[in-house]
């Protein structure tokens, strides 16, 4: 009887060890948002993608990154159908279903963009722009200042799309007057469209906003989040983080 118990305990120990070493692939979701994350002929690339890949490589977790419309990506995290999402701004609503990293993944400068020939000016007061049509991405947060203007109805004329590319295309053909975008993303998209000289950034910027990776609370990945934080912190201390960003600077 004692021999059988020992064999049983040995099998349990083996299963436990194998469970630690043979980790399941984590499903990470994001959106098409160059140069941070984008699909390039079937391969997911970008500044944020390379940072995320390196951090998970360091903690030895296999991952699969998939691009979805942002609303669908958020829903997958909320329902527990995916493990993590990036690059996400932190909002009270999202914190109900997502465990955010403590380390900032990337800071994003969010600004307003319009055609160079447009007389539109901005002094920091969004109420003065209330009559214009804005291009925004579905379910994307643009930071407290702009999100609050939307919630209060200060900004009410909006055209909602699934990508930054669509928004700038609408701006160029005159379907919207202003596009809200992060600075790197705007420059990347406009360069790709061959329209960099047709569009101007309005000053001042709306705000500089930290973005994060966030893990689905339904997947119970707090320990993975903590290990990711440590790896990202080490990357910043070693200079690897800045090297990745510098490689994508435009």
C-alpha beads as a LAMMPS data file, in Angstrom:
LAMMPS data file: protein, C-alpha beads

250 atoms
249 bonds

1 atom types
1 bond types

-500.0 500.0 xlo xhi
-500.0 500.0 ylo yhi
-500.0 500.0 zlo zhi

Masses

1 110.0

Atoms # bond

1 1 1 0.000 0.000 0.000
2 1 1 2.845 2.376 0.917
3 1 1 4.496 1.643 -2.433
4 1 1 1.303 2.555 -4.312
5 1 1 1.006 5.856 -2.405
6 1 1 4.628 6.729 -3.218
7 1 1 4.052 6.019 -6.915
8 1 1 0.912 8.184 -6.856
9 1 1 2.776 11.082 -5.231
10 1 1 5.580 10.721 -7.765
11 1 1 3.092 10.974 -10.654
12 1 1 1.503 14.082 -9.116
13 1 1 4.929 15.668 -8.777
14 1 1 5.728 14.957 -12.440
15 1 1 2.438 16.460 -13.578
16 1 1 3.106 19.581 -11.505
17 1 1 6.618 20.036 -12.921
18 1 1 5.407 19.508 -16.483
19 1 1 2.672 22.060 -15.888
20 1 1 5.285 24.626 -14.938
21 1 1 7.565 23.957 -17.880
22 1 1 5.079 23.313 -20.683
23 1 1 3.288 26.640 -20.546
24 1 1 0.347 27.297 -22.766
25 1 1 0.689 29.973 -25.415
26 1 1 -0.839 33.254 -24.285
27 1 1 -3.193 35.005 -26.704
28 1 1 -2.409 38.728 -26.820
29 1 1 -4.709 41.043 -28.753
30 1 1 -4.182 44.515 -30.133
31 1 1 -5.376 46.741 -32.976
32 1 1 -4.030 48.000 -36.298
33 1 1 -2.283 51.143 -35.035
34 1 1 1.041 51.768 -36.806
35 1 1 3.804 52.266 -35.895
36 1 1 2.917 50.773 -32.494
37 1 1 1.322 47.601 -33.855
38 1 1 0.357 46.633 -37.400
39 1 1 -0.012 43.751 -39.830
40 1 1 2.725 43.586 -42.466
41 1 1 1.940 40.813 -44.973
42 1 1 0.717 38.460 -42.250
43 1 1 3.369 39.346 -39.663
44 1 1 2.497 41.528 -36.661
45 1 1 5.145 44.236 -36.237
46 1 1 5.647 47.593 -34.525
47 1 1 7.275 49.432 -31.615
48 1 1 4.932 48.051 -28.968
49 1 1 4.988 44.572 -30.510
50 1 1 8.787 44.335 -30.237
51 1 1 8.727 45.555 -26.621
52 1 1 6.021 43.050 -25.672
53 1 1 7.780 40.166 -27.447
54 1 1 11.094 40.896 -25.718
55 1 1 9.481 41.099 -22.262
56 1 1 7.683 37.774 -22.692
57 1 1 10.843 36.197 -24.138
58 1 1 12.654 37.150 -20.941
59 1 1 10.071 35.500 -18.701
60 1 1 9.901 32.485 -21.043
61 1 1 6.225 32.713 -21.908
62 1 1 5.189 31.769 -25.476
63 1 1 2.710 34.248 -26.956
64 1 1 0.583 34.731 -30.042
65 1 1 -0.313 38.306 -31.014
66 1 1 -3.486 38.901 -33.017
67 1 1 -4.838 42.124 -34.515
68 1 1 -8.561 42.866 -34.236
69 1 1 -10.799 45.923 -34.424
70 1 1 -10.323 47.603 -31.031
71 1 1 -13.915 47.067 -29.871
72 1 1 -13.573 43.316 -30.507
73 1 1 -10.180 43.179 -28.783
74 1 1 -11.597 44.894 -25.680
75 1 1 -14.559 42.496 -25.652
76 1 1 -12.249 39.463 -25.826
77 1 1 -10.435 40.675 -22.689
78 1 1 -13.680 41.481 -20.901
79 1 1 -15.149 38.043 -21.645
80 1 1 -11.908 36.180 -20.929
81 1 1 -11.535 35.011 -24.542
82 1 1 -7.973 36.411 -24.704
83 1 1 -5.218 36.776 -22.117
84 1 1 -3.949 40.335 -22.558
85 1 1 -4.295 43.502 -24.626
86 1 1 -1.995 46.391 -25.574
87 1 1 -1.525 49.373 -26.035
88 1 1 -4.400 50.303 -23.726
89 1 1 -5.063 53.573 -21.946
90 1 1 -6.174 53.117 -18.345
91 1 1 -9.840 53.938 -17.675
92 1 1 -12.049 53.177 -14.629
93 1 1 -14.391 51.093 -16.795
94 1 1 -11.593 48.898 -18.155
95 1 1 -10.034 48.417 -14.718
96 1 1 -13.162 46.484 -13.738
97 1 1 -12.182 43.611 -16.051
98 1 1 -8.475 44.124 -16.755
99 1 1 -5.323 43.987 -14.603
100 1 1 -3.029 46.707 -15.940
101 1 1 0.751 46.534 -15.843
102 1 1 2.337 48.886 -13.337
103 1 1 5.103 49.702 -15.794
104 1 1 4.134 52.034 -18.641
105 1 1 4.435 50.281 -21.984
106 1 1 4.592 53.504 -24.031
107 1 1 3.728 57.153 -23.523
108 1 1 1.625 58.526 -26.373
109 1 1 1.239 62.191 -27.301
110 1 1 -2.346 62.638 -28.523
111 1 1 -3.080 65.585 -30.819
112 1 1 -5.659 66.962 -33.234
113 1 1 -4.958 66.937 -36.989
114 1 1 -6.533 68.876 -39.823
115 1 1 -5.743 69.803 -43.411
116 1 1 -2.944 72.344 -43.865
117 1 1 -5.267 74.552 -45.904
118 1 1 -7.866 74.546 -43.115
119 1 1 -8.352 77.740 -41.041
120 1 1 -9.049 75.648 -37.907
121 1 1 -6.949 76.623 -34.887
122 1 1 -6.737 75.179 -31.382
123 1 1 -5.790 76.930 -28.141
124 1 1 -6.514 74.016 -25.814
125 1 1 -10.250 74.734 -25.470
126 1 1 -12.264 71.929 -27.104
127 1 1 -15.531 73.838 -26.734
128 1 1 -14.345 76.154 -29.535
129 1 1 -14.204 73.164 -31.900
130 1 1 -17.689 71.853 -31.129
131 1 1 -19.090 72.590 -34.597
132 1 1 -16.497 70.503 -36.447
133 1 1 -16.680 66.852 -37.535
134 1 1 -14.198 64.574 -35.749
135 1 1 -12.776 61.259 -36.976
136 1 1 -12.254 58.768 -34.141
137 1 1 -11.734 55.014 -33.774
138 1 1 -14.489 52.871 -32.278
139 1 1 -13.990 52.167 -28.526
140 1 1 -10.586 53.881 -28.419
141 1 1 -9.856 56.147 -25.456
142 1 1 -8.017 59.368 -26.339
143 1 1 -7.351 60.393 -22.750
144 1 1 -9.350 62.203 -20.104
145 1 1 -9.586 65.572 -21.868
146 1 1 -11.093 64.347 -25.132
147 1 1 -13.100 61.455 -23.623
148 1 1 -14.723 63.899 -21.205
149 1 1 -15.622 66.253 -24.064
150 1 1 -17.333 63.329 -25.819
151 1 1 -19.195 62.203 -22.683
152 1 1 -20.459 65.726 -21.979
153 1 1 -21.575 66.243 -25.574
154 1 1 -19.114 69.092 -26.153
155 1 1 -17.864 67.103 -29.137
156 1 1 -20.908 65.574 -30.805
157 1 1 -20.213 65.404 -34.553
158 1 1 -18.143 62.247 -34.946
159 1 1 -17.373 59.765 -37.720
160 1 1 -16.388 56.440 -36.161
161 1 1 -14.152 53.931 -37.956
162 1 1 -12.086 50.866 -37.093
163 1 1 -8.652 52.283 -37.962
164 1 1 -6.497 55.384 -38.023
165 1 1 -5.938 54.899 -41.748
166 1 1 -9.668 55.231 -42.411
167 1 1 -9.858 58.397 -40.335
168 1 1 -7.053 60.149 -42.206
169 1 1 -8.479 59.051 -45.542
170 1 1 -11.773 60.673 -44.515
171 1 1 -9.907 63.833 -43.539
172 1 1 -8.115 64.036 -46.880
173 1 1 -11.347 63.704 -48.896
174 1 1 -13.224 66.144 -46.665
175 1 1 -15.604 63.803 -44.823
176 1 1 -14.254 64.967 -41.443
177 1 1 -12.606 68.223 -40.353
178 1 1 -10.368 66.931 -37.558
179 1 1 -8.770 63.580 -36.710
180 1 1 -7.678 62.628 -33.201
181 1 1 -4.496 60.543 -33.174
182 1 1 -1.246 59.851 -31.380
183 1 1 1.703 61.658 -32.942
184 1 1 3.776 58.657 -34.080
185 1 1 0.701 56.962 -35.521
186 1 1 -0.366 60.047 -37.464
187 1 1 3.066 60.532 -38.997
188 1 1 3.370 56.862 -39.958
189 1 1 -0.079 56.706 -41.570
190 1 1 0.260 59.999 -43.446
191 1 1 3.679 58.976 -44.775
192 1 1 2.215 55.677 -45.959
193 1 1 -0.699 57.496 -47.637
194 1 1 1.672 59.980 -49.278
195 1 1 -0.231 62.817 -47.603
196 1 1 2.235 64.038 -44.978
197 1 1 2.413 67.495 -46.590
198 1 1 -1.375 67.869 -46.722
199 1 1 -2.054 67.594 -42.979
200 1 1 -0.942 69.608 -39.962
201 1 1 -0.871 68.917 -36.229
202 1 1 -2.751 71.453 -34.137
203 1 1 -1.010 72.836 -31.033
204 1 1 -1.016 72.394 -28.128
205 1 1 -1.380 68.577 -28.003
206 1 1 -4.398 67.268 -26.101
207 1 1 -2.172 65.428 -23.623
208 1 1 0.611 62.895 -23.172
209 1 1 -0.953 59.631 -22.057
210 1 1 0.666 56.459 -20.697
211 1 1 -0.463 53.233 -22.344
212 1 1 -0.117 49.754 -20.892
213 1 1 -0.533 46.051 -21.404
214 1 1 -3.580 44.770 -19.483
215 1 1 -4.458 41.182 -18.565
216 1 1 -7.962 39.729 -18.479
217 1 1 -9.101 39.305 -14.874
218 1 1 -11.040 36.211 -15.912
219 1 1 -7.772 34.507 -16.866
220 1 1 -6.254 35.137 -13.382
221 1 1 -2.823 36.159 -14.678
222 1 1 -1.702 38.531 -11.924
223 1 1 1.563 36.603 -11.443
224 1 1 2.314 36.805 -15.155
225 1 1 1.559 40.548 -15.057
226 1 1 4.010 41.003 -12.187
227 1 1 6.734 39.087 -14.011
228 1 1 6.083 41.105 -17.170
229 1 1 6.464 44.299 -15.111
230 1 1 9.827 43.159 -13.787
231 1 1 11.078 42.242 -17.264
232 1 1 9.947 45.583 -18.721
233 1 1 11.615 47.480 -15.884
234 1 1 14.871 45.609 -16.544
235 1 1 14.632 46.426 -20.266
236 1 1 14.362 50.125 -19.433
237 1 1 17.299 49.986 -17.019
238 1 1 19.475 48.144 -19.563
239 1 1 18.673 50.535 -22.427
240 1 1 17.043 47.808 -24.558
241 1 1 13.689 49.573 -24.323
242 1 1 15.052 52.816 -25.825
243 1 1 16.921 50.879 -28.509
244 1 1 13.663 49.320 -29.730
245 1 1 11.953 52.727 -29.863
246 1 1 14.932 54.351 -31.629
247 1 1 14.829 51.689 -34.346
248 1 1 11.306 52.841 -35.253
249 1 1 11.757 56.612 -34.980
250 1 1 10.715 58.482 -38.084

Bonds

1 1 1 2
2 1 2 3
3 1 3 4
4 1 4 5
5 1 5 6
6 1 6 7
7 1 7 8
8 1 8 9
9 1 9 10
10 1 10 11
11 1 11 12
12 1 12 13
13 1 13 14
14 1 14 15
15 1 15 16
16 1 16 17
17 1 17 18
18 1 18 19
19 1 19 20
20 1 20 21
21 1 21 22
22 1 22 23
23 1 23 24
24 1 24 25
25 1 25 26
26 1 26 27
27 1 27 28
28 1 28 29
29 1 29 30
30 1 30 31
31 1 31 32
32 1 32 33
33 1 33 34
34 1 34 35
35 1 35 36
36 1 36 37
37 1 37 38
38 1 38 39
39 1 39 40
40 1 40 41
41 1 41 42
42 1 42 43
43 1 43 44
44 1 44 45
45 1 45 46
46 1 46 47
47 1 47 48
48 1 48 49
49 1 49 50
50 1 50 51
51 1 51 52
52 1 52 53
53 1 53 54
54 1 54 55
55 1 55 56
56 1 56 57
57 1 57 58
58 1 58 59
59 1 59 60
60 1 60 61
61 1 61 62
62 1 62 63
63 1 63 64
64 1 64 65
65 1 65 66
66 1 66 67
67 1 67 68
68 1 68 69
69 1 69 70
70 1 70 71
71 1 71 72
72 1 72 73
73 1 73 74
74 1 74 75
75 1 75 76
76 1 76 77
77 1 77 78
78 1 78 79
79 1 79 80
80 1 80 81
81 1 81 82
82 1 82 83
83 1 83 84
84 1 84 85
85 1 85 86
86 1 86 87
87 1 87 88
88 1 88 89
89 1 89 90
90 1 90 91
91 1 91 92
92 1 92 93
93 1 93 94
94 1 94 95
95 1 95 96
96 1 96 97
97 1 97 98
98 1 98 99
99 1 99 100
100 1 100 101
101 1 101 102
102 1 102 103
103 1 103 104
104 1 104 105
105 1 105 106
106 1 106 107
107 1 107 108
108 1 108 109
109 1 109 110
110 1 110 111
111 1 111 112
112 1 112 113
113 1 113 114
114 1 114 115
115 1 115 116
116 1 116 117
117 1 117 118
118 1 118 119
119 1 119 120
120 1 120 121
121 1 121 122
122 1 122 123
123 1 123 124
124 1 124 125
125 1 125 126
126 1 126 127
127 1 127 128
128 1 128 129
129 1 129 130
130 1 130 131
131 1 131 132
132 1 132 133
133 1 133 134
134 1 134 135
135 1 135 136
136 1 136 137
137 1 137 138
138 1 138 139
139 1 139 140
140 1 140 141
141 1 141 142
142 1 142 143
143 1 143 144
144 1 144 145
145 1 145 146
146 1 146 147
147 1 147 148
148 1 148 149
149 1 149 150
150 1 150 151
151 1 151 152
152 1 152 153
153 1 153 154
154 1 154 155
155 1 155 156
156 1 156 157
157 1 157 158
158 1 158 159
159 1 159 160
160 1 160 161
161 1 161 162
162 1 162 163
163 1 163 164
164 1 164 165
165 1 165 166
166 1 166 167
167 1 167 168
168 1 168 169
169 1 169 170
170 1 170 171
171 1 171 172
172 1 172 173
173 1 173 174
174 1 174 175
175 1 175 176
176 1 176 177
177 1 177 178
178 1 178 179
179 1 179 180
180 1 180 181
181 1 181 182
182 1 182 183
183 1 183 184
184 1 184 185
185 1 185 186
186 1 186 187
187 1 187 188
188 1 188 189
189 1 189 190
190 1 190 191
191 1 191 192
192 1 192 193
193 1 193 194
194 1 194 195
195 1 195 196
196 1 196 197
197 1 197 198
198 1 198 199
199 1 199 200
200 1 200 201
201 1 201 202
202 1 202 203
203 1 203 204
204 1 204 205
205 1 205 206
206 1 206 207
207 1 207 208
208 1 208 209
209 1 209 210
210 1 210 211
211 1 211 212
212 1 212 213
213 1 213 214
214 1 214 215
215 1 215 216
216 1 216 217
217 1 217 218
218 1 218 219
219 1 219 220
220 1 220 221
221 1 221 222
222 1 222 223
223 1 223 224
224 1 224 225
225 1 225 226
226 1 226 227
227 1 227 228
228 1 228 229
229 1 229 230
230 1 230 231
231 1 231 232
232 1 232 233
233 1 233 234
234 1 234 235
235 1 235 236
236 1 236 237
237 1 237 238
238 1 238 239
239 1 239 240
240 1 240 241
241 1 241 242
242 1 242 243
243 1 243 244
244 1 244 245
245 1 245 246
246 1 246 247
247 1 247 248
248 1 248 249
249 1 249 250
